[in-house]
Amino acid sequence: MKQLKVAVLGGGSWGTTVASLVARNTDVTIWARDEGTVTEINEQHRNSKYLPGAKLHDNLKATGDIGAAVAGADVIVMGIPSQNFRTVLQEVRTHIRAWVPVISLTKGLERGTQLRMTEIIQQELPGHPVGVLTGPNLAREIMAGQAAASVIAMEDEIIVKELQEVFKSGLFRVYTNTDVIGCELGGVLKNIIAIAVGMGDGQGAGDNTRAALITRGLSEITRLGTAMGGRAETFAGLAGMGDMIATCTSAQSRNRHVGIELGKGRSMEEIIEEMTMVAEGAKSAPAVMALAAQHGVEMPIAQDVSRVLAGDATASRAFRGLLRVEAGAESEPG
């Protein structure tokens, strides 16, 4: 295979991790706005702000010039938070070559439009193949060399197989999928459920409660995901159930952390002030509820989380979404 040039945009924990993994296989440049991050990656092969203690691959290069990163790239990987995603794509547009695939790492929705990141790519960069890399991928574990699996989803089966080779690395296994909508929504929607689980954990709820929230939460996200065009089996795989389990149970999960702090009675303002990284679930909750209403899908757990995030309710009973609707058959909503 020809040595591809990859540009990873975004110097956060997951963007940096993916860039370091891909650097084992091919030529990678990471773009970051922060000059200190760029210098540290180039001179010390570290990103101590987002991945303290981790050593990055020696072949990884960093730049603060988006044009320099994008102009010669054969693949663009977007590790940009959802609310800045479009503006960065607009910068990319002036430098990108024709037909270059654009892959999103971002598990969020754009506020106001309720669009998925691949939909924004299609709007801003029409004609470019789009895809997502998603799954139960906690950056620090992967940087520590622990085994993990991910999914790359694109509609084009030929391009997706080529990109599988770019992203897979050692104990980091990458599977392919053609269900872009399902894979992308799995990553977005499980963040809301992770906040619910965290709210329960913050109040000392038990393992049974956690298991019920995860399972009923998976049922909610599958209902919305399939209503929006995803395939049901995708939500039973790495992009759905796999990512849900990791995000709902790990101490490294930002969304679960937000839920725990809300469960302890703290405000969103206080929680966000202390966090270095974005908890996408908190940002995407209003968009998720708008989509649920648009598609006529009941999401009682997600609705409760959304109300707490908006300040319209307290987290004192994070599990009431489990109890609010009278229990019927397990396959039914509620």
TIVEXVEX-249541 format. One record per residue (C-alpha): residue number from 1; residue in one letter; y, x, z. Coordinates in steps of 0.25 Angstrom, whole numbers. Each point is the difference from the previous one (the first is absolute). Layout:
<atoms>
@i = NUM; aa = A; c2 = Y; c1 = X; c3 = Z $
...
</atoms>
This chain:
<atoms>
@i = 1; aa = M; c2 = 0; c1 = 0; c3 = 0 $
@i = 2; aa = K; c2 = 14; c1 = 5; c3 = -3 $
@i = 3; aa = Q; c2 = 8; c1 = 5; c3 = 11 $
@i = 4; aa = L; c2 = 9; c1 = -12; c3 = 3 $
@i = 5; aa = K; c2 = 14; c1 = 1; c3 = 7 $
@i = 6; aa = V; c2 = 2; c1 = -10; c3 = 11 $
@i = 7; aa = A; c2 = 13; c1 = -4; c3 = 7 $
@i = 8; aa = V; c2 = -1; c1 = -6; c3 = 13 $
@i = 9; aa = L; c2 = 13; c1 = -7; c3 = 4 $
@i = 10; aa = G; c2 = 2; c1 = -1; c3 = 15 $
@i = 11; aa = G; c2 = -2; c1 = 10; c3 = 11 $
@i = 12; aa = G; c2 = -5; c1 = -9; c3 = 11 $
@i = 13; aa = S; c2 = -14; c1 = 1; c3 = 7 $
@i = 14; aa = W; c2 = -8; c1 = -7; c3 = -11 $
@i = 15; aa = G; c2 = 7; c1 = 6; c3 = -12 $
@i = 16; aa = T; c2 = -1; c1 = 14; c3 = 6 $
@i = 17; aa = T; c2 = -15; c1 = -2; c3 = 3 $
@i = 18; aa = V; c2 = -3; c1 = -5; c3 = -14 $
@i = 19; aa = A; c2 = 8; c1 = 11; c3 = -7 $
@i = 20; aa = S; c2 = -7; c1 = 11; c3 = 9 $
@i = 21; aa = L; c2 = -14; c1 = -7; c3 = -4 $
@i = 22; aa = V; c2 = 4; c1 = 0; c3 = -15 $
@i = 23; aa = A; c2 = 5; c1 = 14; c3 = 0 $
@i = 24; aa = R; c2 = -15; c1 = 5; c3 = 2 $
@i = 25; aa = N; c2 = -3; c1 = -6; c3 = -14 $
@i = 26; aa = T; c2 = 13; c1 = 2; c3 = -8 $
@i = 27; aa = D; c2 = 15; c1 = 3; c3 = -1 $
@i = 28; aa = V; c2 = 8; c1 = -8; c3 = 10 $
@i = 29; aa = T; c2 = 15; c1 = -1; c3 = 3 $
@i = 30; aa = I; c2 = 5; c1 = -8; c3 = 12 $
@i = 31; aa = W; c2 = 14; c1 = -6; c3 = 0 $
@i = 32; aa = A; c2 = 7; c1 = -3; c3 = 13 $
@i = 33; aa = R; c2 = 14; c1 = -3; c3 = 3 $
@i = 34; aa = D; c2 = 0; c1 = 8; c3 = 13 $
@i = 35; aa = E; c2 = 4; c1 = 15; c3 = -3 $
@i = 36; aa = G; c2 = -6; c1 = 5; c3 = 13 $
@i = 37; aa = T; c2 = -14; c1 = -7; c3 = -4 $
@i = 38; aa = V; c2 = 1; c1 = 7; c3 = -14 $
@i = 39; aa = T; c2 = 3; c1 = 13; c3 = 6 $
@i = 40; aa = E; c2 = -11; c1 = -1; c3 = 10 $
@i = 41; aa = I; c2 = -11; c1 = -4; c3 = -10 $
@i = 42; aa = N; c2 = 4; c1 = 11; c3 = -10 $
@i = 43; aa = E; c2 = 1; c1 = 11; c3 = 11 $
@i = 44; aa = Q; c2 = -9; c1 = -4; c3 = 11 $
@i = 45; aa = H; c2 = -10; c1 = -10; c3 = -7 $
@i = 46; aa = R; c2 = 3; c1 = -10; c3 = 11 $
@i = 47; aa = N; c2 = 7; c1 = -13; c3 = 2 $
@i = 48; aa = S; c2 = 2; c1 = 0; c3 = 15 $
@i = 49; aa = K; c2 = 9; c1 = -13; c3 = 0 $
@i = 50; aa = Y; c2 = -12; c1 = -9; c3 = -5 $
@i = 51; aa = L; c2 = -12; c1 = 9; c3 = 1 $
@i = 52; aa = P; c2 = 2; c1 = 8; c3 = 13 $
@i = 53; aa = G; c2 = -11; c1 = 11; c3 = 1 $
@i = 54; aa = A; c2 = -6; c1 = -2; c3 = -14 $
@i = 55; aa = K; c2 = 0; c1 = 12; c3 = -11 $
@i = 56; aa = L; c2 = 2; c1 = -5; c3 = -14 $
@i = 57; aa = H; c2 = -6; c1 = 6; c3 = -12 $
@i = 58; aa = D; c2 = 6; c1 = 13; c3 = -5 $
@i = 59; aa = N; c2 = 1; c1 = -5; c3 = -14 $
@i = 60; aa = L; c2 = 9; c1 = -12; c3 = 4 $
@i = 61; aa = K; c2 = 15; c1 = 2; c3 = -5 $
@i = 62; aa = A; c2 = 12; c1 = -8; c3 = 5 $
@i = 63; aa = T; c2 = 13; c1 = -3; c3 = -6 $
@i = 64; aa = G; c2 = 13; c1 = -8; c3 = 3 $
@i = 65; aa = D; c2 = 2; c1 = -3; c3 = -14 $
@i = 66; aa = I; c2 = -6; c1 = -12; c3 = -5 $
@i = 67; aa = G; c2 = 2; c1 = 3; c3 = -15 $
@i = 68; aa = A; c2 = -7; c1 = 14; c3 = 2 $
@i = 69; aa = A; c2 = -12; c1 = -7; c3 = 6 $
@i = 70; aa = V; c2 = -1; c1 = -12; c3 = -10 $
@i = 71; aa = A; c2 = 4; c1 = 6; c3 = -13 $
@i = 72; aa = G; c2 = -13; c1 = 8; c3 = -3 $
@i = 73; aa = A; c2 = -10; c1 = -9; c3 = 8 $
@i = 74; aa = D; c2 = -12; c1 = -6; c3 = -6 $
@i = 75; aa = V; c2 = -2; c1 = -9; c3 = 12 $
@i = 76; aa = I; c2 = 10; c1 = -6; c3 = 9 $
@i = 77; aa = V; c2 = -4; c1 = -4; c3 = 14 $
@i = 78; aa = M; c2 = 10; c1 = -8; c3 = 8 $
@i = 79; aa = G; c2 = -1; c1 = 2; c3 = 16 $
@i = 80; aa = I; c2 = 13; c1 = -7; c3 = 2 $
@i = 81; aa = P; c2 = 3; c1 = -11; c3 = 10 $
@i = 82; aa = S; c2 = 0; c1 = -14; c3 = -6 $
@i = 83; aa = Q; c2 = 15; c1 = -3; c3 = 2 $
@i = 84; aa = N; c2 = 4; c1 = 13; c3 = -7 $
@i = 85; aa = F; c2 = -11; c1 = -1; c3 = -11 $
@i = 86; aa = R; c2 = 8; c1 = -6; c3 = -11 $
@i = 87; aa = T; c2 = 13; c1 = 9; c3 = 2 $
@i = 88; aa = V; c2 = -9; c1 = 13; c3 = -1 $
@i = 89; aa = L; c2 = -7; c1 = -6; c3 = -13 $
@i = 90; aa = Q; c2 = 13; c1 = -2; c3 = -6 $
@i = 91; aa = E; c2 = 3; c1 = 15; c3 = 2 $
@i = 92; aa = V; c2 = -14; c1 = 3; c3 = -6 $
@i = 93; aa = R; c2 = 3; c1 = -8; c3 = -12 $
@i = 94; aa = T; c2 = 10; c1 = 10; c3 = -5 $
@i = 95; aa = H; c2 = -10; c1 = 12; c3 = 0 $
@i = 96; aa = I; c2 = -14; c1 = -6; c3 = -2 $
@i = 97; aa = R; c2 = -8; c1 = 2; c3 = -13 $
@i = 98; aa = A; c2 = -6; c1 = -11; c3 = -8 $
@i = 99; aa = W; c2 = -13; c1 = -6; c3 = 4 $
@i = 100; aa = V; c2 = -1; c1 = 8; c3 = 13 $
@i = 101; aa = P; c2 = -8; c1 = -8; c3 = 11 $
@i = 102; aa = V; c2 = 7; c1 = -4; c3 = 13 $
@i = 103; aa = I; c2 = -9; c1 = -1; c3 = 12 $
@i = 104; aa = S; c2 = 5; c1 = -7; c3 = 13 $
@i = 105; aa = L; c2 = -4; c1 = 4; c3 = 14 $
@i = 106; aa = T; c2 = 9; c1 = -10; c3 = 7 $
@i = 107; aa = K; c2 = -5; c1 = -12; c3 = 8 $
@i = 108; aa = G; c2 = 11; c1 = -9; c3 = 0 $
@i = 109; aa = L; c2 = 8; c1 = -11; c3 = -8 $
@i = 110; aa = E; c2 = 14; c1 = 0; c3 = -4 $
@i = 111; aa = R; c2 = 9; c1 = -9; c3 = 8 $
@i = 112; aa = G; c2 = 7; c1 = -11; c3 = -7 $
@i = 113; aa = T; c2 = -9; c1 = 0; c3 = -13 $
@i = 114; aa = Q; c2 = -13; c1 = 1; c3 = 8 $
@i = 115; aa = L; c2 = -5; c1 = 9; c3 = -11 $
@i = 116; aa = R; c2 = -12; c1 = 10; c3 = 1 $
@i = 117; aa = M; c2 = 4; c1 = 14; c3 = -3 $
@i = 118; aa = T; c2 = -8; c1 = 0; c3 = -13 $
@i = 119; aa = E; c2 = 8; c1 = -12; c3 = -5 $
@i = 120; aa = I; c2 = 13; c1 = 8; c3 = 3 $
@i = 121; aa = I; c2 = -6; c1 = 12; c3 = -8 $
@i = 122; aa = Q; c2 = -2; c1 = -9; c3 = -12 $
@i = 123; aa = Q; c2 = 14; c1 = -6; c3 = 1 $
@i = 124; aa = E; c2 = 7; c1 = 14; c3 = 1 $
@i = 125; aa = L; c2 = -10; c1 = 8; c3 = -8 $
@i = 126; aa = P; c2 = -5; c1 = -10; c3 = -11 $
@i = 127; aa = G; c2 = -12; c1 = 6; c3 = -8 $
@i = 128; aa = H; c2 = -5; c1 = 10; c3 = 11 $
@i = 129; aa = P; c2 = -14; c1 = -2; c3 = 5 $
@i = 130; aa = V; c2 = 1; c1 = -4; c3 = 15 $
@i = 131; aa = G; c2 = -10; c1 = 1; c3 = 11 $
@i = 132; aa = V; c2 = -2; c1 = 1; c3 = 15 $
@i = 133; aa = L; c2 = -7; c1 = 10; c3 = 9 $
@i = 134; aa = T; c2 = -4; c1 = -7; c3 = 13 $
@i = 135; aa = G; c2 = -10; c1 = -2; c3 = 11 $
@i = 136; aa = P; c2 = -3; c1 = 4; c3 = 14 $
@i = 137; aa = N; c2 = 8; c1 = 13; c3 = 0 $
@i = 138; aa = L; c2 = 6; c1 = 5; c3 = 12 $
@i = 139; aa = A; c2 = 8; c1 = 13; c3 = -4 $
@i = 140; aa = R; c2 = -3; c1 = 9; c3 = 12 $
@i = 141; aa = E; c2 = -15; c1 = -2; c3 = 0 $
@i = 142; aa = I; c2 = 0; c1 = 3; c3 = -15 $
@i = 143; aa = M; c2 = 9; c1 = 13; c3 = 2 $
@i = 144; aa = A; c2 = -10; c1 = 4; c3 = 11 $
@i = 145; aa = G; c2 = -11; c1 = 0; c3 = -10 $
@i = 146; aa = Q; c2 = -7; c1 = -13; c3 = 5 $
@i = 147; aa = A; c2 = -8; c1 = -8; c3 = -10 $
@i = 148; aa = A; c2 = 7; c1 = -12; c3 = -6 $
@i = 149; aa = A; c2 = -1; c1 = -9; c3 = -12 $
@i = 150; aa = S; c2 = 11; c1 = -7; c3 = -9 $
@i = 151; aa = V; c2 = 1; c1 = -8; c3 = -12 $
@i = 152; aa = I; c2 = 8; c1 = 2; c3 = -13 $
@i = 153; aa = A; c2 = 3; c1 = -13; c3 = -7 $
@i = 154; aa = M; c2 = 5; c1 = -1; c3 = -14 $
@i = 155; aa = E; c2 = -3; c1 = -10; c3 = -11 $
@i = 156; aa = D; c2 = -3; c1 = 11; c3 = -10 $
@i = 157; aa = E; c2 = -15; c1 = 5; c3 = 3 $
@i = 158; aa = I; c2 = 2; c1 = 13; c3 = -8 $
@i = 159; aa = I; c2 = 13; c1 = 4; c3 = 7 $
@i = 160; aa = V; c2 = -5; c1 = -4; c3 = 13 $
@i = 161; aa = K; c2 = -13; c1 = 9; c3 = -1 $
@i = 162; aa = E; c2 = 9; c1 = 12; c3 = -4 $
@i = 163; aa = L; c2 = 9; c1 = -2; c3 = 12 $
@i = 164; aa = Q; c2 = -12; c1 = -1; c3 = 9 $
@i = 165; aa = E; c2 = -3; c1 = 14; c3 = -3 $
@i = 166; aa = V; c2 = 15; c1 = 4; c3 = 3 $
@i = 167; aa = F; c2 = 0; c1 = -7; c3 = 14 $
@i = 168; aa = K; c2 = -15; c1 = 3; c3 = 5 $
@i = 169; aa = S; c2 = -1; c1 = 12; c3 = 9 $
@i = 170; aa = G; c2 = -11; c1 = 6; c3 = 9 $
@i = 171; aa = L; c2 = -3; c1 = -11; c3 = 11 $
@i = 172; aa = F; c2 = 11; c1 = -9; c3 = -6 $
@i = 173; aa = R; c2 = -8; c1 = -9; c3 = -9 $
@i = 174; aa = V; c2 = 7; c1 = -9; c3 = -10 $
@i = 175; aa = Y; c2 = -6; c1 = -13; c3 = -6 $
@i = 176; aa = T; c2 = 5; c1 = -7; c3 = -12 $
@i = 177; aa = N; c2 = 4; c1 = -15; c3 = -2 $
@i = 178; aa = T; c2 = 7; c1 = -8; c3 = -11 $
@i = 179; aa = D; c2 = 5; c1 = -11; c3 = 10 $
@i = 180; aa = V; c2 = 14; c1 = 5; c3 = 2 $
@i = 181; aa = I; c2 = 6; c1 = -12; c3 = 6 $
@i = 182; aa = G; c2 = -12; c1 = -1; c3 = 10 $
@i = 183; aa = C; c2 = 1; c1 = 14; c3 = 4 $
@i = 184; aa = E; c2 = 15; c1 = 0; c3 = 1 $
@i = 185; aa = L; c2 = 0; c1 = -12; c3 = 9 $
@i = 186; aa = G; c2 = -11; c1 = 4; c3 = 9 $
@i = 187; aa = G; c2 = 9; c1 = 12; c3 = 4 $
@i = 188; aa = V; c2 = 12; c1 = -8; c3 = 2 $
@i = 189; aa = L; c2 = -6; c1 = -12; c3 = 7 $
@i = 190; aa = K; c2 = -8; c1 = 7; c3 = 10 $
@i = 191; aa = N; c2 = 12; c1 = 6; c3 = 6 $
@i = 192; aa = I; c2 = 5; c1 = -14; c3 = 6 $
@i = 193; aa = I; c2 = -14; c1 = -2; c3 = 6 $
@i = 194; aa = A; c2 = 1; c1 = 14; c3 = 6 $
@i = 195; aa = I; c2 = 13; c1 = -4; c3 = 7 $
@i = 196; aa = A; c2 = -7; c1 = -12; c3 = 6 $
@i = 197; aa = V; c2 = -12; c1 = 8; c3 = 5 $
@i = 198; aa = G; c2 = 10; c1 = 10; c3 = 6 $
@i = 199; aa = M; c2 = 7; c1 = -12; c3 = 7 $
@i = 200; aa = G; c2 = -13; c1 = -4; c3 = 6 $
@i = 201; aa = D; c2 = -3; c1 = 15; c3 = 4 $
@i = 202; aa = G; c2 = 14; c1 = 1; c3 = 6 $
@i = 203; aa = Q; c2 = -3; c1 = -11; c3 = 10 $
@i = 204; aa = G; c2 = -14; c1 = 4; c3 = 3 $
@i = 205; aa = A; c2 = -8; c1 = -9; c3 = -9 $
@i = 206; aa = G; c2 = -15; c1 = 3; c3 = -1 $
@i = 207; aa = D; c2 = -9; c1 = 5; c3 = -11 $
@i = 208; aa = N; c2 = -5; c1 = -14; c3 = -3 $
@i = 209; aa = T; c2 = 15; c1 = -4; c3 = -2 $
@i = 210; aa = R; c2 = 2; c1 = 12; c3 = -9 $
@i = 211; aa = A; c2 = -13; c1 = -3; c3 = -8 $
@i = 212; aa = A; c2 = 4; c1 = -14; c3 = -2 $
@i = 213; aa = L; c2 = 14; c1 = 3; c3 = -5 $
@i = 214; aa = I; c2 = -5; c1 = 10; c3 = -10 $
@i = 215; aa = T; c2 = -10; c1 = -9; c3 = -5 $
@i = 216; aa = R; c2 = 9; c1 = -12; c3 = -1 $
@i = 217; aa = G; c2 = 11; c1 = 8; c3 = -5 $
@i = 218; aa = L; c2 = -9; c1 = 5; c3 = -11 $
@i = 219; aa = S; c2 = -3; c1 = -14; c3 = -4 $
@i = 220; aa = E; c2 = 15; c1 = -3; c3 = -1 $
@i = 221; aa = I; c2 = 3; c1 = 12; c3 = -9 $
@i = 222; aa = T; c2 = -12; c1 = -3; c3 = -9 $
@i = 223; aa = R; c2 = 6; c1 = -14; c3 = -1 $
@i = 224; aa = L; c2 = 13; c1 = 4; c3 = -4 $
@i = 225; aa = G; c2 = -5; c1 = 12; c3 = -9 $
@i = 226; aa = T; c2 = -9; c1 = -9; c3 = -8 $
@i = 227; aa = A; c2 = 11; c1 = -10; c3 = -2 $
@i = 228; aa = M; c2 = 8; c1 = 11; c3 = -6 $
@i = 229; aa = G; c2 = -10; c1 = 4; c3 = -9 $
@i = 230; aa = G; c2 = -8; c1 = 11; c3 = 7 $
@i = 231; aa = R; c2 = -15; c1 = 0; c3 = 1 $
@i = 232; aa = A; c2 = -7; c1 = -5; c3 = 13 $
@i = 233; aa = E; c2 = -10; c1 = 12; c3 = 0 $
@i = 234; aa = T; c2 = 12; c1 = 10; c3 = 0 $
@i = 235; aa = F; c2 = 4; c1 = -5; c3 = 14 $
@i = 236; aa = A; c2 = -14; c1 = 3; c3 = 5 $
@i = 237; aa = G; c2 = 1; c1 = 14; c3 = -5 $
@i = 238; aa = L; c2 = 8; c1 = 13; c3 = 4 $
@i = 239; aa = A; c2 = 13; c1 = -6; c3 = -4 $
@i = 240; aa = G; c2 = -2; c1 = -13; c3 = 8 $
@i = 241; aa = M; c2 = -9; c1 = 1; c3 = 12 $
@i = 242; aa = G; c2 = -1; c1 = 15; c3 = 0 $
@i = 243; aa = D; c2 = 15; c1 = 2; c3 = 1 $
@i = 244; aa = M; c2 = 1; c1 = -12; c3 = 10 $
@i = 245; aa = I; c2 = -10; c1 = 7; c3 = 10 $
@i = 246; aa = A; c2 = 7; c1 = 13; c3 = 0 $
@i = 247; aa = T; c2 = 14; c1 = -6; c3 = 1 $
@i = 248; aa = C; c2 = -4; c1 = -10; c3 = 11 $
@i = 249; aa = T; c2 = -7; c1 = 10; c3 = 9 $
@i = 250; aa = S; c2 = 6; c1 = 14; c3 = -2 $
@i = 251; aa = A; c2 = 10; c1 = 6; c3 = 10 $
@i = 252; aa = Q; c2 = 6; c1 = 6; c3 = -12 $
@i = 253; aa = S; c2 = 4; c1 = -13; c3 = -7 $
@i = 254; aa = R; c2 = 15; c1 = -3; c3 = 0 $
@i = 255; aa = N; c2 = -2; c1 = -15; c3 = -2 $
@i = 256; aa = R; c2 = -9; c1 = -1; c3 = 12 $
@i = 257; aa = H; c2 = 10; c1 = 9; c3 = 8 $
@i = 258; aa = V; c2 = 11; c1 = -10; c3 = -3 $
@i = 259; aa = G; c2 = -9; c1 = -12; c3 = 4 $
@i = 260; aa = I; c2 = -4; c1 = 7; c3 = 13 $
@i = 261; aa = E; c2 = 15; c1 = 3; c3 = 4 $
@i = 262; aa = L; c2 = 3; c1 = -15; c3 = -4 $
@i = 263; aa = G; c2 = -11; c1 = -4; c3 = 9 $
@i = 264; aa = K; c2 = 6; c1 = 8; c3 = 12 $
@i = 265; aa = G; c2 = 13; c1 = -9; c3 = -2 $
@i = 266; aa = R; c2 = 8; c1 = 11; c3 = -8 $
@i = 267; aa = S; c2 = 10; c1 = -4; c3 = -11 $
@i = 268; aa = M; c2 = -2; c1 = 4; c3 = -14 $
@i = 269; aa = E; c2 = 13; c1 = 8; c3 = 0 $
@i = 270; aa = E; c2 = -5; c1 = 8; c3 = 12 $
@i = 271; aa = I; c2 = -13; c1 = 3; c3 = -7 $
@i = 272; aa = I; c2 = 6; c1 = 3; c3 = -14 $
@i = 273; aa = E; c2 = 10; c1 = 10; c3 = 7 $
@i = 274; aa = E; c2 = -11; c1 = 8; c3 = 5 $
@i = 275; aa = M; c2 = -9; c1 = 1; c3 = -12 $
@i = 276; aa = T; c2 = 1; c1 = 11; c3 = -11 $
@i = 277; aa = M; c2 = -8; c1 = -8; c3 = -10 $
@i = 278; aa = V; c2 = 1; c1 = -13; c3 = -6 $
@i = 279; aa = A; c2 = -9; c1 = -12; c3 = 5 $
@i = 280; aa = E; c2 = -2; c1 = -7; c3 = -13 $
@i = 281; aa = G; c2 = -5; c1 = -13; c3 = 6 $
@i = 282; aa = A; c2 = 12; c1 = -2; c3 = 7 $
@i = 283; aa = K; c2 = 8; c1 = 1; c3 = -12 $
@i = 284; aa = S; c2 = -9; c1 = -8; c3 = -9 $
@i = 285; aa = A; c2 = -3; c1 = -12; c3 = 10 $
@i = 286; aa = P; c2 = 11; c1 = -9; c3 = -6 $
@i = 287; aa = A; c2 = -4; c1 = 2; c3 = -14 $
@i = 288; aa = V; c2 = -15; c1 = -3; c3 = 4 $
@i = 289; aa = M; c2 = 4; c1 = -13; c3 = 6 $
@i = 290; aa = A; c2 = 8; c1 = -4; c3 = -12 $
@i = 291; aa = L; c2 = -12; c1 = 3; c3 = -9 $
@i = 292; aa = A; c2 = -9; c1 = -8; c3 = 9 $
@i = 293; aa = A; c2 = 9; c1 = -12; c3 = -1 $
@i = 294; aa = Q; c2 = 2; c1 = 2; c3 = -15 $
@i = 295; aa = H; c2 = -15; c1 = 0; c3 = -2 $
@i = 296; aa = G; c2 = -3; c1 = -11; c3 = 10 $
@i = 297; aa = V; c2 = -9; c1 = 9; c3 = 9 $
@i = 298; aa = E; c2 = -1; c1 = -1; c3 = 15 $
@i = 299; aa = M; c2 = 2; c1 = 13; c3 = 8 $
@i = 300; aa = P; c2 = 1; c1 = -4; c3 = 15 $
@i = 301; aa = I; c2 = -2; c1 = 14; c3 = 5 $
@i = 302; aa = A; c2 = 10; c1 = 6; c3 = -10 $
@i = 303; aa = Q; c2 = 10; c1 = -11; c3 = 3 $
@i = 304; aa = D; c2 = 0; c1 = 3; c3 = 15 $
@i = 305; aa = V; c2 = 2; c1 = 15; c3 = -3 $
@i = 306; aa = S; c2 = 12; c1 = -4; c3 = -9 $
@i = 307; aa = R; c2 = 6; c1 = -8; c3 = 10 $
@i = 308; aa = V; c2 = -1; c1 = 11; c3 = 11 $
@i = 309; aa = L; c2 = 6; c1 = 10; c3 = -10 $
@i = 310; aa = A; c2 = 12; c1 = -9; c3 = -3 $
@i = 311; aa = G; c2 = 3; c1 = -2; c3 = 15 $
@i = 312; aa = D; c2 = -4; c1 = -15; c3 = -1 $
@i = 313; aa = A; c2 = -12; c1 = 1; c3 = 10 $
@i = 314; aa = T; c2 = -5; c1 = 10; c3 = 10 $
@i = 315; aa = A; c2 = -13; c1 = 8; c3 = -1 $
@i = 316; aa = S; c2 = -5; c1 = -6; c3 = 13 $
@i = 317; aa = R; c2 = -12; c1 = -7; c3 = -7 $
@i = 318; aa = A; c2 = -2; c1 = 8; c3 = -12 $
@i = 319; aa = F; c2 = -14; c1 = -7; c3 = -2 $
@i = 320; aa = R; c2 = 6; c1 = -14; c3 = -1 $
@i = 321; aa = G; c2 = -2; c1 = 0; c3 = -15 $
@i = 322; aa = L; c2 = -15; c1 = 0; c3 = 3 $
@i = 323; aa = L; c2 = 1; c1 = -12; c3 = 9 $
@i = 324; aa = R; c2 = 11; c1 = -8; c3 = -6 $
@i = 325; aa = V; c2 = -8; c1 = -7; c3 = -11 $
@i = 326; aa = E; c2 = -12; c1 = -8; c3 = 5 $
@i = 327; aa = A; c2 = -12; c1 = 8; c3 = -4 $
@i = 328; aa = G; c2 = -8; c1 = -6; c3 = -11 $
@i = 329; aa = A; c2 = -11; c1 = 7; c3 = -9 $
@i = 330; aa = E; c2 = 2; c1 = 15; c3 = -1 $
@i = 331; aa = S; c2 = 2; c1 = 0; c3 = -15 $
@i = 332; aa = E; c2 = 12; c1 = -9; c3 = 2 $
@i = 333; aa = P; c2 = 15; c1 = 4; c3 = 2 $
@i = 334; aa = G; c2 = 5; c1 = 1; c3 = 14 $
</atoms>
